[in-house]
Amino acid sequence: MAVVIQERRASGEGSSIASPGPIATAESFGPTDRRRGWIVTAVIGALAAITRLTLLNYPTDAGTPVFDEKHYVIQAYQLLGNGWLEDNPGYGLVVHPPVGKQMIAIGELLLGYNAWGWRIIAALSGVAIVVLVTRIVRRMTRSTLIGAIAGLLAVFESVLFISSRMGMLDIFQALFVVGAFGCLIVDRDRVRERMAAAAARGTIGLSDYGPRLGVRWWRFGAGVLLGLALGTKWSGLYYIAVFGLMSVAFDVAARRAYGVRKPWKGTAIRDIGPALYALTGIPLVVYLLSYLPWFASETGVYRHVVGNQVPEGGFFGWVPDDLRALIYYSAQSLKFHEGLTNSAGNHHPWESKPFAWPMSLRPLLYYYVDSENVSGCRTESCVKAILLVGVPAMWWLSLPMLAWLTWMAIVRRDWRYGTVLAAYGAGIVPWFASLDRQMYFFYMVPAAPFMVMGFALVLASVLGPADASVERRRTGLLVVCLYLAVVIANFVWLWPILTGLPISTGMWQQELWLPSWR
């Protein structure tokens, strides 16, 4: 079967790539301006490093961790002195998988038990997220300019910024999730390269199901990263489900685009099995490997519950005792989380629900020292505070942005908008199923990079396609630059309450724009 391929410029700034139909319409597999792309990425990465690493060791609570750092930093340090085994004796139960705490422990191993040690890996992860967002959006849009816009938005996005400067878990999950997303975007391009090669050889029509695609290492890499995300927090399961469906959708679209006679059956026969292996089996293996120190121990929490709390034999007697013990261990941790409900009387002054997260209507106070213990603001009454709050110039516009993504994905059938929307939804939609549970705004950290990508795609629409008139492009570029300036100015205004710098109580009140921020 003949397949018609229409060439399209690979490096067009802001070019529109529609969802593929029965005929392949784009033969570009990535931007071609590689040297400029890496230079731009390096500059944005350096800017991210400067913002994330400046005064990284400040503030502390008299030399000790702040907020939930007090849980994870201490648990991470225990790993170093206990053969990478976590018992959490101070709290009686380990409430999250170990990968995030292992990441913190690496920093403490390198730099010691101090603020630099327990925050350095989080900061480097934050820098890596900015770089990944830049590269991913550049590849999706075939535009280094749009990738640079996405990178700048990520640098000055305050939720990612603060999370990169705290020894907590969410920034690591965000890193692994964004990395997995990027791997699947590259895998999509690689699949289409292989399909194009098969079309050039005239072998597309040899089977109703299309060609076999061979080993897909980028998808394998996505599976490894998803396993690390699951090993950081169990909410990684949502991304495994969504990204698995996304990968299958990419495969169906590729087979349709290159004229495979039975693309759905071809995907079912040739692609779904390997996808389950790569995006379900591999994550499970990586998750289990993260517990190797626990499996190797004799004193780990719930290490030998089979025969005690868990009866031997029975319906699940065929499951190895070590694995049954881990399942029991995980169930107890989940039970702890599920018990933190409002109906059971568990309330926190800074908790929030997912319907407030997209616009950052209820932020989270990480650190606060009142005027009696603070000096340095040149007034008699000073305050130091860190408030996890989204930059209003982005977060307050998130609902219109999501509406535009939905329109472009459904009506215009643009795959880029649909994938970003799905990834963003994986970070927030599942939480609506358990509204009674105690929740916090930092649950949005893994979704924040996809919000940034969404805004970058919207700004690409504002900028206009590469073949638009000069006047159209200049007007679009002016609007984009003005918006970036507003975001940066907004970030600079919030800087004192993002970093804990001493400010007057009057200035503190001016920083709190909404009653719900107080």
C-alpha positions as CSV (number, residue, x, y, z in Angstrom):
1,M,0.0,0.0,0.0
2,A,1.4,3.3,-1.0
3,V,1.8,5.9,1.8
4,V,2.0,9.5,1.0
5,I,4.5,11.5,3.0
6,Q,4.4,15.3,3.0
7,E,7.5,17.1,4.1
8,R,7.3,19.8,6.8
9,R,10.0,22.0,8.1
10,A,11.4,20.5,11.3
11,S,12.6,23.7,12.9
12,G,9.6,26.0,12.3
13,E,9.0,28.2,15.4
14,G,5.6,27.5,16.9
15,S,4.6,25.2,14.0
16,S,1.3,23.4,14.4
17,I,1.3,19.6,14.4
18,A,-2.2,18.2,14.2
19,S,-3.2,14.8,15.4
20,P,-2.4,12.3,12.7
21,G,-5.1,10.9,10.4
22,P,-4.8,8.0,7.9
23,I,-2.0,9.6,6.0
24,A,1.4,10.6,7.5
25,T,1.6,14.4,7.4
26,A,4.9,15.2,9.1
27,E,8.3,13.6,8.4
28,S,10.1,15.6,11.1
29,F,11.3,13.6,14.1
30,G,12.6,16.5,16.2
31,P,14.1,20.0,15.8
32,T,17.2,20.2,13.6
33,D,18.9,23.2,15.3
34,R,20.7,21.0,17.8
35,R,23.6,23.3,18.6
36,R,21.3,26.3,19.3
37,G,19.0,24.0,21.2
38,W,21.7,22.9,23.6
39,I,23.1,26.4,24.1
40,V,19.6,27.7,25.0
41,T,19.1,24.7,27.3
42,A,22.4,25.3,29.0
43,V,21.6,29.0,29.6
44,I,18.2,28.2,31.1
45,G,19.7,25.4,33.2
46,A,22.3,27.8,34.6
47,L,19.6,30.2,35.5
48,A,17.7,27.4,37.2
49,A,20.8,26.4,39.1
50,I,21.4,30.0,40.3
51,T,17.9,30.4,41.7
52,R,17.8,26.9,43.3
53,L,21.2,26.9,44.9
54,T,21.4,30.5,46.1
55,L,21.1,30.4,50.0
56,L,20.0,26.8,49.8
57,N,21.0,26.3,53.4
58,Y,18.7,29.0,54.6
59,P,16.4,28.9,56.5
60,T,16.6,26.2,59.2
61,D,14.9,25.8,62.5
62,A,17.9,26.7,64.6
63,G,20.1,24.4,62.5
64,T,17.4,21.7,62.2
65,P,15.0,20.9,59.3
66,V,11.8,22.8,58.8
67,F,8.2,21.6,58.2
68,D,8.0,18.0,56.9
69,E,11.8,18.0,56.4
70,K,11.7,16.9,60.0
71,H,10.3,13.5,58.9
72,Y,12.2,12.7,55.7
73,V,15.6,14.3,56.5
74,I,15.9,12.3,59.7
75,Q,14.7,9.1,58.1
76,A,17.2,9.6,55.3
77,Y,20.1,10.1,57.7
78,Q,19.0,6.9,59.4
79,L,19.5,5.0,56.2
80,L,23.2,5.9,56.2
81,G,23.9,4.5,59.6
82,N,21.6,1.5,59.2
83,G,22.7,-0.2,56.0
84,W,20.2,1.8,53.9
85,L,17.4,0.3,56.1
86,E,14.6,2.5,57.3
87,D,12.9,1.6,60.6
88,N,11.6,5.1,61.6
89,P,11.6,4.3,65.3
90,G,10.6,7.8,66.3
91,Y,7.2,7.5,64.6
92,G,6.5,3.8,64.7
93,L,5.7,3.4,61.0
94,V,7.3,4.3,57.6
95,V,4.6,6.0,55.7
96,H,6.1,6.3,52.2
97,P,8.3,4.1,49.9
98,P,12.0,4.6,50.3
99,V,13.3,6.1,47.0
100,G,12.8,9.8,47.9
101,K,14.5,9.3,51.3
102,Q,17.3,7.5,49.5
103,M,17.8,10.5,47.3
104,I,18.0,12.8,50.3
105,A,20.4,10.4,52.0
106,I,22.8,10.6,49.0
107,G,23.1,14.4,49.6
108,E,23.7,13.8,53.3
109,L,26.3,11.2,52.4
110,L,28.1,13.7,50.2
111,L,27.8,16.9,52.2
112,G,26.9,15.8,55.7
113,Y,23.9,16.2,58.0
114,N,23.3,19.9,57.4
115,A,20.9,22.0,55.3
116,W,23.2,21.7,52.2
117,G,23.3,18.0,52.6
118,W,19.6,17.3,53.0
119,R,18.6,19.8,50.2
120,I,21.3,19.5,47.5
121,I,19.8,16.5,45.6
122,A,16.3,18.2,45.7
123,A,17.9,21.4,44.3
124,L,19.7,19.4,41.5
125,S,16.4,17.6,40.8
126,G,14.7,21.0,40.4
127,V,17.3,22.1,37.9
128,A,16.9,18.8,36.0
129,I,13.1,19.4,35.8
130,V,13.6,22.8,34.2
131,V,16.0,21.3,31.7
132,L,13.6,18.5,30.9
133,V,10.7,20.8,30.5
134,T,12.7,22.9,28.0
135,R,13.8,19.9,26.0
136,I,10.4,18.2,26.1
137,V,8.5,21.2,24.9
138,R,11.1,21.9,22.3
139,R,10.7,18.4,20.9
140,M,6.9,18.5,21.0
141,T,6.7,21.8,19.2
142,R,9.8,21.4,17.0
143,S,10.7,24.9,18.2
144,T,13.7,25.9,20.3
145,L,12.0,29.2,21.0
146,I,8.9,27.6,22.5
147,G,11.1,25.3,24.5
148,A,13.0,28.3,25.9
149,I,9.7,29.9,26.9
150,A,8.7,26.7,28.7
151,G,12.1,26.7,30.5
152,L,11.8,30.2,31.6
153,L,8.3,29.6,32.9
154,A,9.6,26.6,34.9
155,V,12.5,28.6,36.3
156,F,10.0,31.2,37.7
157,E,7.3,28.9,38.7
158,S,7.2,29.2,42.5
159,V,5.9,25.8,43.5
160,L,8.7,24.0,41.7
161,F,11.1,26.6,43.1
162,I,10.2,26.1,46.7
163,S,10.0,22.3,46.4
164,S,13.5,22.3,44.9
165,R,14.8,24.0,48.1
166,M,13.3,21.6,50.6
167,G,14.4,18.1,51.7
168,M,11.0,16.6,50.9
169,L,9.7,13.9,48.6
170,D,7.5,15.5,46.0
171,I,10.3,17.1,43.9
172,F,11.8,13.7,43.3
173,Q,8.5,12.2,42.1
174,A,8.1,15.2,39.8
175,L,11.5,14.6,38.4
176,F,10.8,10.9,37.7
177,V,7.4,11.6,36.2
178,V,8.6,14.4,33.9
179,G,11.5,12.2,32.9
180,A,9.1,9.3,32.0
181,F,6.9,11.7,30.0
182,G,9.9,12.9,28.1
183,C,11.0,9.3,27.3
184,L,7.6,8.6,25.9
185,I,7.7,11.7,23.7
186,V,11.0,10.6,22.3
187,D,9.7,7.0,21.9
188,R,6.8,8.4,19.9
189,D,9.3,10.0,17.5
190,R,11.4,6.9,17.3
191,V,8.4,4.8,16.4
192,R,7.5,7.1,13.6
193,E,11.1,7.0,12.3
194,R,10.8,3.2,12.1
195,M,7.4,3.4,10.5
196,A,8.8,5.9,7.9
197,A,11.7,3.6,7.2
198,A,9.3,0.7,6.7
199,A,7.2,2.9,4.3
200,A,10.4,3.8,2.4
201,R,11.2,0.1,2.0
202,G,7.6,-0.6,0.9
203,T,7.0,-3.1,3.7
204,I,4.1,-1.4,5.5
205,G,1.5,-3.4,3.7
206,L,3.2,-6.8,4.1
207,S,0.9,-7.5,7.0
208,D,-2.5,-6.1,7.9
209,Y,-1.1,-5.3,11.3
210,G,1.9,-3.3,10.1
211,P,5.5,-3.9,11.0
212,R,7.1,-5.0,14.2
213,L,8.8,-2.1,15.9
214,G,11.7,-3.8,17.7
215,V,13.2,-3.0,21.0
216,R,12.1,0.4,22.3
217,W,14.7,1.6,24.8
218,W,13.1,4.9,25.4
219,R,9.9,3.3,26.5
220,F,11.9,0.9,28.7
221,G,13.5,4.0,30.3
222,A,10.1,5.5,30.9
223,G,9.2,2.3,32.8
224,V,12.3,2.6,35.0
225,L,11.5,6.2,35.8
226,L,7.9,5.3,36.6
227,G,9.1,2.7,39.0
228,L,11.2,5.3,40.8
229,A,8.2,7.6,40.9
230,L,6.1,4.7,42.5
231,G,9.0,4.1,44.8
232,T,8.8,7.7,46.0
233,K,5.1,7.9,46.6
234,W,2.3,5.5,45.7
235,S,0.5,8.2,43.7
236,G,3.0,7.2,41.0
237,L,0.4,4.5,40.2
238,Y,-1.8,7.2,38.6
239,Y,1.0,8.2,36.2
240,I,1.7,4.5,35.3
241,A,-1.9,4.1,34.3
242,V,-2.2,7.3,32.3
243,F,1.2,7.0,30.6
244,G,0.5,3.4,29.6
245,L,-2.7,4.5,27.8
246,M,-0.8,7.4,26.3
247,S,1.9,5.1,24.8
248,V,-0.8,2.8,23.3
249,A,-2.6,5.8,21.8
250,F,0.7,6.9,20.2
251,D,1.1,3.5,18.7
252,V,-2.4,3.4,17.3
253,A,-1.9,6.9,15.8
254,A,1.4,6.0,14.2
255,R,0.0,2.8,12.6
256,R,-3.0,4.8,11.3
257,A,-0.8,7.6,10.0
258,Y,1.3,5.2,7.9
259,G,-1.6,3.4,6.3
260,V,-1.7,0.2,8.3
261,R,-4.9,-1.6,7.2
262,K,-5.8,-2.7,10.7
263,P,-4.1,-0.3,13.1
264,W,-6.1,-1.1,16.2
265,K,-5.6,-4.9,15.8
266,G,-2.0,-4.2,14.9
267,T,-1.5,-2.3,18.1
268,A,-3.2,-4.9,20.2
269,I,-1.1,-7.7,18.7
270,R,2.2,-6.0,18.3
271,D,2.4,-3.2,20.9
272,I,0.2,-3.7,24.0
273,G,2.1,-6.7,25.3
274,P,5.5,-5.0,25.2
275,A,3.8,-1.8,26.6
276,L,2.5,-3.8,29.6
277,Y,6.0,-5.2,30.1
278,A,7.7,-1.9,29.8
279,L,5.2,0.4,31.6
280,T,3.8,-2.0,34.2
281,G,6.3,-4.9,34.7
282,I,9.4,-2.8,34.8
283,P,8.0,-0.2,37.2
284,L,7.0,-3.1,39.6
285,V,10.5,-4.6,39.4
286,V,12.1,-1.2,40.1
287,Y,9.8,-0.7,43.0
288,L,10.7,-4.0,44.5
289,L,14.4,-3.3,44.0
290,S,14.1,-0.1,46.0
291,Y,13.3,-2.3,49.0
292,L,16.4,-4.5,48.6
293,P,17.9,-3.3,52.0
294,W,14.6,-4.2,53.6
295,F,14.5,-7.7,52.0
296,A,18.1,-8.3,53.0
297,S,17.5,-7.3,56.7
298,E,16.4,-9.3,59.7
299,T,15.2,-6.4,61.7
300,G,13.2,-4.3,59.2
301,V,9.7,-3.1,60.0
302,Y,7.2,-6.0,59.5
303,R,10.0,-8.1,58.0
304,H,8.8,-11.4,59.5
305,V,5.1,-10.9,59.9
306,V,4.2,-14.1,58.0
307,G,3.4,-16.7,60.7
308,N,2.6,-13.9,63.2
309,Q,0.3,-11.1,62.1
310,V,-0.1,-12.8,58.7
311,P,-1.1,-16.5,58.8
312,E,0.9,-19.0,56.9
313,G,-0.7,-20.8,54.0
314,G,-4.2,-19.9,52.9
315,F,-5.4,-18.6,49.6
316,F,-2.3,-16.5,49.1
317,G,0.1,-19.2,50.5
318,W,1.7,-19.5,47.0
319,V,3.1,-15.9,47.3
320,P,6.6,-15.9,48.7
321,D,6.7,-14.9,52.4
322,D,9.0,-12.0,51.7
323,L,6.6,-10.5,49.2
324,R,3.6,-11.1,51.5
325,A,5.5,-9.3,54.3
326,L,6.1,-6.3,52.0
327,I,2.4,-6.3,51.0
328,Y,1.4,-6.2,54.6
329,Y,3.9,-3.5,55.4
330,S,2.6,-1.4,52.5
331,A,-1.0,-2.0,53.6
332,Q,-0.3,-0.7,57.1
333,S,1.3,2.4,55.6
334,L,-1.8,3.0,53.4
335,K,-4.0,2.4,56.3
336,F,-2.2,5.2,58.2
337,H,-2.9,7.6,55.3
338,E,-6.5,6.5,54.8
339,G,-7.2,7.1,58.5
340,L,-6.2,10.8,58.2
341,T,-9.7,11.9,57.4
342,N,-11.7,15.0,58.3
343,S,-14.6,12.9,59.4
344,A,-12.3,11.2,62.0
345,G,-11.4,14.6,63.4
346,N,-8.1,15.1,61.6
347,H,-7.9,18.7,60.7
348,H,-4.8,20.8,59.8
349,P,-5.0,24.6,59.6
350,W,-3.3,24.6,56.2
351,E,-4.9,21.6,54.5
352,S,-6.7,22.1,51.2
353,K,-8.8,20.1,48.7
354,P,-8.0,19.5,45.0
355,F,-10.7,21.9,43.7
356,A,-8.5,24.7,45.3
357,W,-5.2,23.5,43.8
358,P,-5.3,24.6,40.2
359,M,-5.5,28.2,41.2
360,S,-3.4,27.9,44.3
361,L,-6.3,29.2,46.4
362,R,-5.1,27.6,49.6
363,P,-1.3,27.6,49.9
364,L,0.8,25.9,52.6
365,L,2.9,27.7,55.2
366,Y,6.2,25.9,55.4
367,Y,8.1,28.2,57.8
368,Y,7.2,31.1,60.0
369,V,9.0,33.1,62.7
370,D,7.3,36.1,64.2
371,S,8.6,39.5,65.1
372,E,9.8,38.6,68.5
373,N,12.6,36.5,67.2
374,V,13.5,38.2,63.9
375,S,15.7,41.1,62.9
376,G,17.2,42.4,59.8
377,C,14.2,44.1,58.0
378,R,15.1,47.6,59.2
379,T,11.9,48.0,61.2
380,E,11.0,47.1,64.8
381,S,8.6,44.3,63.7
382,C,10.0,41.6,61.3
383,V,8.7,38.3,59.9
384,K,10.4,35.4,58.2
385,A,8.1,33.0,56.3
386,I,8.0,30.5,53.4
387,L,4.6,30.1,51.8
388,L,4.2,27.4,49.2
389,V,2.1,29.4,46.8
390,G,1.8,29.5,43.0
391,V,2.8,32.6,41.1
392,P,-0.7,34.2,40.4
393,A,0.3,35.2,36.9
394,M,0.3,31.5,36.0
395,W,-1.9,29.8,38.6
396,W,-4.8,32.2,38.5
397,L,-5.0,31.7,34.7
398,S,-4.8,27.9,34.9
399,L,-8.5,27.3,34.3
400,P,-8.5,29.2,31.0
401,M,-5.3,27.4,30.0
402,L,-6.9,24.0,30.7
403,A,-9.9,25.0,28.7
404,W,-7.7,25.9,25.7
405,L,-5.8,22.6,26.0
406,T,-9.1,20.8,26.1
407,W,-10.4,22.7,23.0
408,M,-7.2,22.0,21.0
409,A,-7.1,18.4,22.0
410,I,-10.7,17.5,21.3
411,V,-11.7,20.0,18.5
412,R,-8.4,20.5,16.8
413,R,-7.2,17.0,17.6
414,D,-3.7,18.3,18.5
415,W,-1.9,15.4,20.2
416,R,0.5,17.7,22.1
417,Y,-2.3,19.5,24.0
418,G,-4.0,16.2,24.8
419,T,-0.9,14.5,26.2
420,V,0.0,17.5,28.5
421,L,-3.6,17.7,29.6
422,A,-3.7,13.9,30.5
423,A,-0.4,14.2,32.4
424,Y,-1.7,17.2,34.3
425,G,-4.9,15.4,35.1
426,A,-3.0,12.4,36.5
427,G,-1.7,14.6,39.2
428,I,-5.0,16.0,40.4
429,V,-8.1,14.2,39.2
430,P,-7.5,11.0,41.3
431,W,-7.6,13.0,44.5
432,F,-11.2,14.0,44.0
433,A,-12.1,10.4,44.8
434,S,-11.0,10.8,48.5
435,L,-12.1,14.4,49.4
436,D,-12.5,13.4,53.1
437,R,-8.8,12.7,53.4
438,Q,-6.4,15.2,54.8
439,M,-4.7,16.8,51.8
440,Y,-2.2,19.6,51.1
441,F,-1.3,21.8,48.2
442,F,2.2,20.2,47.8
443,Y,0.4,17.3,46.2
444,M,0.4,19.5,43.1
445,V,4.2,19.5,42.8
446,P,4.3,16.6,40.2
447,A,1.6,18.3,38.2
448,A,3.2,21.7,38.1
449,P,5.7,20.9,35.3
450,F,2.8,20.0,33.1
451,M,0.9,23.2,33.9
452,V,4.1,25.0,32.7
453,M,4.1,22.9,29.5
454,G,0.4,23.8,29.0
455,F,1.1,27.5,29.3
456,A,4.0,27.1,26.8
457,L,1.7,25.6,24.3
458,V,-0.8,28.4,24.8
459,L,1.9,30.9,24.2
460,A,2.9,29.1,21.1
461,S,-0.6,29.6,19.8
462,V,-0.3,33.3,20.7
463,L,3.0,33.6,18.9
464,G,1.6,32.0,15.8
465,P,2.9,29.6,13.2
466,A,6.3,30.1,11.5
467,D,4.7,31.0,8.1
468,A,2.5,33.7,9.6
469,S,2.9,37.3,8.5
470,V,5.7,39.3,10.0
471,E,3.2,41.6,11.7
472,R,1.4,38.6,13.2
473,R,4.6,37.1,14.5
474,R,5.9,40.4,15.9
475,T,2.6,41.1,17.7
476,G,2.5,37.6,19.1
477,L,6.1,37.8,20.2
478,L,5.4,41.2,22.0
479,V,2.4,39.6,23.8
480,V,4.5,36.6,24.8
481,C,7.4,38.8,26.1
482,L,5.0,41.0,28.1
483,Y,3.5,37.9,29.7
484,L,6.9,36.5,30.6
485,A,7.8,39.8,32.1
486,V,4.7,39.8,34.3
487,V,5.5,36.2,35.5
488,I,9.0,37.2,36.4
489,A,7.9,40.4,38.1
490,N,5.3,38.4,40.0
491,F,8.0,35.9,41.1
492,V,10.4,38.7,42.2
493,W,7.6,40.3,44.3
494,L,7.0,37.0,46.1
495,W,10.7,36.3,46.5
496,P,10.8,37.2,50.2
497,I,8.0,34.7,51.2
498,L,9.5,32.1,48.8
499,T,12.9,32.1,50.5
500,G,12.2,33.2,54.1
501,L,14.0,36.5,54.0
502,P,13.3,39.0,56.8
503,I,10.5,41.4,55.9
504,S,8.4,43.9,57.9
505,T,5.0,42.8,59.1
506,G,3.5,45.4,56.8
507,M,5.3,43.8,53.9
508,W,4.2,40.4,55.0
509,Q,0.6,41.5,54.8
510,Q,1.1,43.0,51.4
511,E,2.4,39.6,50.1
512,L,-0.8,37.9,51.1
513,W,-3.1,38.7,48.2
514,L,-6.1,36.6,49.2
515,P,-7.8,36.0,52.5
516,S,-7.3,32.2,51.9
517,W,-3.5,32.8,51.9
518,R,-3.6,33.7,55.5
